[in-house]
Structure formats: C-alpha cells, structure tokens
Amino acid sequence: MKKVLIKLQWAVEALSSITGVIAALCTGAAALIITEGVVVRKVFGLSAIWQIEASVFLLIFATFVGAPFVQKHEHHINVDLVLLLLSAKTRQLVIIIVSVLTCILSGIIGWFAWPMWWEAVVRNDHSMSLWGPPLWIPYFFVPFGMSLLFLLYIFYIIKKITSFKESEVDETTAISELKDIELSEADQGTKK
C-alpha cells in the first residue's frame, strides 16, 4: 500500500510540474494574444472576435491548473505576520489546520465542478461569442486543477503531520516572500 501511495504521489507531483510549466506558458500566451488584439484593433482598425475569450481561457488554466504547481513548491501567498509571532510547534499546527481547510475547499470545488464540466460535454455547450469555442474545454480546467490540488494537499498534510508527530519542527521560520533571499545574522535572529 505504501508503494502505491509513493507512486501516486510521484505521479501527482510530476503532473503538477508539467501543468505548472504549461500554466506559465499560458500566462505568456495570454499576454501576447491581448497585445496582438490591441495592435490589430488600434493599428489596423480591425475587430477581433477571439482574443479576449482565448486569453480568458488561458488565464483560467493558469489559475486553476497552475495552483498545484504553486502548492508543490510552497510559493503560495502567506500572511507571515501572525505565523512569525507563534512558537515553532504552534506555527506547524496552524499550517496543518490551514492546509486541511484548503484541502477541503479544493475538494469541494473539484467535486461540484466535475458535473458542471460533464454537463457541458453532454450538451455540447459553446460560447455565445462569434468565435463560439466549446465550453467543456475551460470548464475542464477547474475540476482538474482543484482535484490535483486536493491530492497534493493530502500528501502535504501527511508530510506535515508526520514531521509534527516526530517533533521535526523547524525552530526558525522564513518570511515566505523573502525565503530565497539571504538575510543578515541580525535579521535571522528576529525570526526565532
């Protein structure tokens, strides 16, 4: 059973890495599409029927399917002010509680978004714009991304609970926005 969980975790993390790269590319593509739309409209005086909608679809992908990648690398936005004031054990406990709540929320969103996607597939729903792309494509991004995020949080919570039980609590904490920047010894002393 443990080998199956390890393989599942590896697969989820690998898929999160792949979708994270695709999400980054989608963000860049959305920016290029919007720029192209502005140039076509302002310079050539032509109207565009697909640019806004395509960029919205790409940003939906980047938001929902890119979220697991962000969680995997723990680069999500944290409010560190409160966490920095807590003891190491309490800080870890708060992180576990917040992770459980976020896991539940992503699971609920995924649970209710899958039927919405399937309904769009069955009914063959299309956008009301002149371009009219099928809506099952952007509708798929929400349940897929939230389900992947849910699974990543399960593994993250297990890891955090295991380290908490084994008293492997890091006595220092890094300010998340600055965790990749080296701080002076005086600054590091204030984090304890």
Secondary structure, DSSP 8 states (H G I E B T S, - for coil): -HHHHHHHHHHHHHHHHHHHHHHHHHHHHHHHHHHHHHHHHHTT----SSHHHHHHHHHHHHHHTTHHHHHHTT-S---HHHHHHS-HHHHHHHHHHHHHHHHHHHHHHHHHHHHHHHHHHHHT-B-SSSS--BTHHHHHHHHHHHHHHHHHHHHHHHHHHHHHHTT---SS---GGGTTS---HHHHHTT-
